[in-house]
Amino acid sequence: MAKLIYSAIMSLDGYIADRDGIFDWAAPDEEMHTFVNDLERPVGAYLYGRRMYEVMAAWDTLQTYDQPPFIAEFAAIWRAADKVVYSKTLTSPSTPRTRVERGFDPEAVRRMKASATRDLTVGGANLAAQAFEAGLVDVCHLFVVPMLVGDGKRAFPSGVRLELVLQEERRFTNGTVYLHYRSATSQAG
């Protein structure tokens, strides 16, 4: 069975974007990006909300010949994976290997996890909140940036209680801390 992984780059006070929707403070440097590439390589499918998909779709058209190798590598990893976009407004995807679903169906995601041979990730705080509420998230990859933004888009939903077990931690030279947790109720690692 595949794991459903929630990955987030977040401020120390728990936000993925500030109150104006700005998240440029979260841009990974080469060391961190290379580490993320290693985490993303085993992913077979990305589950996105519309806004997160629109941000990530830039990886499909990025000209990689003039990019550093770690950027070109991430673009290749992203392009090779399937994408499922949950949106009531998006009529068709702008990238290959992508399908649009009108609504998030926890049972359909459970079936995806059960039949997938590679892990799945859920991206975007709103969609991730639905996955957390349905008890679907097995693993969290959190990158805590040494920045306080005060307010904005929270990394985690309110009202969800979930015991997590620390699996790994790492400090990057830019001050960011990586925390890998698994759900205490999940058999995933």
C-alpha positions as CSV (number, residue, x, y, z in Angstrom):
1,M,0.0,0.0,0.0
2,A,1.3,3.5,-0.9
3,K,1.6,6.2,1.7
4,L,-0.1,9.6,1.5
5,I,2.5,12.2,2.3
6,Y,1.9,15.8,3.2
7,S,4.9,18.1,2.5
8,A,5.0,21.7,3.5
9,I,7.6,24.5,3.7
10,M,6.3,26.6,6.6
11,S,7.3,29.5,8.8
12,L,8.3,28.9,12.4
13,D,4.8,30.2,13.4
14,G,3.1,27.6,11.2
15,Y,2.2,29.4,7.9
16,I,2.8,28.3,4.3
17,A,2.1,31.9,3.0
18,D,1.7,35.2,4.7
19,R,-1.6,37.2,4.9
20,D,-0.9,38.6,1.3
21,G,-0.3,35.1,-0.1
22,I,3.4,35.7,-0.4
23,F,5.7,32.7,0.2
24,D,9.0,33.8,-1.4
25,W,10.6,33.6,2.0
26,A,10.2,29.8,1.7
27,A,12.2,29.3,-1.5
28,P,14.6,26.4,-1.0
29,D,18.3,26.8,-1.6
30,E,20.4,24.2,-3.5
31,E,21.1,22.1,-0.4
32,M,17.4,21.9,0.5
33,H,16.2,21.5,-3.0
34,T,18.5,18.6,-3.6
35,F,17.2,17.0,-0.4
36,V,13.6,17.6,-1.6
37,N,14.4,15.9,-4.9
38,D,15.4,12.8,-3.0
39,L,12.1,12.8,-1.1
40,E,10.1,13.4,-4.3
41,R,11.8,10.8,-6.5
42,P,9.6,7.8,-5.2
43,V,6.3,9.8,-5.6
44,G,4.0,8.4,-8.3
45,A,1.2,11.0,-8.0
46,Y,0.6,14.4,-6.7
47,L,-2.9,15.4,-5.4
48,Y,-3.4,19.1,-5.6
49,G,-6.0,21.7,-5.0
50,R,-6.4,24.2,-8.0
51,R,-4.2,27.0,-6.6
52,M,-1.3,24.7,-5.7
53,Y,-1.6,23.0,-9.1
54,E,-1.4,26.4,-10.8
55,V,1.8,27.2,-8.9
56,M,3.3,23.8,-9.6
57,A,2.3,23.7,-13.3
58,A,5.2,26.1,-14.0
59,W,7.5,23.1,-13.7
60,D,6.0,21.6,-16.9
61,T,7.1,24.5,-19.1
62,L,10.3,25.5,-17.4
63,Q,13.2,25.5,-19.8
64,T,15.7,23.3,-18.0
65,Y,18.7,23.7,-20.3
66,D,19.7,27.0,-18.6
67,Q,18.8,25.9,-15.0
68,P,21.1,24.5,-12.3
69,P,21.1,20.6,-12.3
70,F,19.0,20.4,-9.1
71,I,16.3,22.5,-10.6
72,A,16.3,20.5,-13.9
73,E,16.1,17.3,-11.8
74,F,13.1,18.4,-9.9
75,A,11.3,19.4,-13.1
76,A,12.0,15.9,-14.5
77,I,10.7,14.3,-11.3
78,W,7.5,16.4,-11.4
79,R,6.8,15.9,-15.1
80,A,7.2,12.1,-14.7
81,A,4.5,11.8,-12.0
82,D,0.7,11.7,-12.4
83,K,-1.3,14.6,-11.1
84,V,-4.9,14.8,-9.8
85,V,-6.3,18.2,-9.4
86,Y,-9.4,18.7,-7.2
87,S,-11.3,21.7,-8.5
88,K,-14.9,22.8,-9.1
89,T,-13.7,25.6,-11.5
90,L,-10.9,24.1,-13.6
91,T,-12.3,22.7,-16.8
92,S,-9.2,21.0,-18.1
93,P,-5.6,20.5,-17.0
94,S,-2.7,22.5,-18.5
95,T,-0.2,19.7,-18.1
96,P,0.2,16.1,-19.3
97,R,-0.4,13.2,-17.0
98,T,-3.1,15.2,-15.2
99,R,-6.7,14.7,-14.5
100,V,-9.3,16.9,-12.9
101,E,-11.7,15.7,-10.2
102,R,-14.7,17.9,-9.2
103,G,-14.5,17.0,-5.5
104,F,-12.3,15.3,-3.0
105,D,-13.6,11.8,-2.3
106,P,-11.8,10.2,0.7
107,E,-12.9,6.7,-0.4
108,A,-11.5,7.2,-3.9
109,V,-8.2,8.3,-2.3
110,R,-8.2,5.2,0.0
111,R,-8.6,3.1,-3.2
112,M,-5.7,5.0,-4.9
113,K,-3.5,4.3,-1.9
114,A,-4.4,0.7,-1.8
115,S,-3.7,0.1,-5.5
116,A,-0.7,2.4,-6.0
117,T,2.8,1.0,-6.3
118,R,4.4,4.4,-5.5
119,D,3.6,7.0,-2.8
120,L,1.2,9.8,-3.2
121,T,1.5,13.4,-2.0
122,V,-1.2,15.9,-1.1
123,G,-0.3,19.5,-1.7
124,G,-2.1,22.7,-0.8
125,A,-3.4,23.5,2.7
126,N,-7.1,23.3,1.8
127,L,-6.8,19.9,0.1
128,A,-4.5,18.6,2.8
129,A,-7.0,19.7,5.5
130,Q,-9.6,17.4,3.9
131,A,-7.1,14.5,3.8
132,F,-6.2,15.1,7.5
133,E,-9.9,15.3,8.4
134,A,-10.5,12.0,6.6
135,G,-7.6,10.3,8.4
136,L,-5.7,9.7,5.1
137,V,-2.3,11.3,5.8
138,D,0.3,8.8,6.7
139,V,3.5,10.9,6.7
140,C,4.4,14.6,7.1
141,H,7.6,16.1,5.6
142,L,7.9,19.5,7.2
143,F,10.5,22.2,6.4
144,V,10.4,24.8,9.1
145,V,11.9,28.1,7.9
146,P,13.4,30.5,10.5
147,M,10.9,33.2,9.8
148,L,7.8,34.5,11.6
149,V,5.1,35.9,9.2
150,G,2.5,36.6,11.8
151,D,-0.6,35.5,9.9
152,G,-1.6,33.9,6.7
153,K,-2.4,30.5,5.3
154,R,-1.9,27.9,8.0
155,A,0.0,24.7,7.3
156,F,-2.4,22.6,9.3
157,P,-6.2,22.6,9.7
158,S,-7.9,23.6,12.9
159,G,-9.9,21.0,14.7
160,V,-7.8,18.0,13.7
161,R,-6.0,16.0,16.4
162,L,-3.4,13.5,15.2
163,E,-0.6,12.0,17.1
164,L,2.7,12.0,15.2
165,V,5.9,10.0,15.7
166,L,9.2,11.7,14.8
167,Q,11.1,9.6,12.3
168,E,13.9,11.9,11.2
169,E,15.2,15.4,11.5
170,R,17.8,17.4,9.7
171,R,19.2,21.0,9.9
172,F,20.2,22.8,6.8
173,T,22.9,25.5,6.6
174,N,20.2,28.2,5.8
175,G,18.6,27.5,9.3
176,T,15.7,25.5,7.9
177,V,14.8,22.4,9.9
178,Y,13.4,19.3,8.3
179,L,11.0,17.1,10.4
180,H,9.7,13.7,9.1
181,Y,6.8,12.4,11.1
182,R,4.5,9.5,10.6
183,S,1.0,9.2,11.9
184,A,0.9,7.1,15.1
185,T,-2.0,5.2,13.6
186,S,-0.4,4.5,10.3
187,Q,1.7,1.5,9.5
188,A,3.7,3.6,7.0
189,G,7.2,4.8,7.8
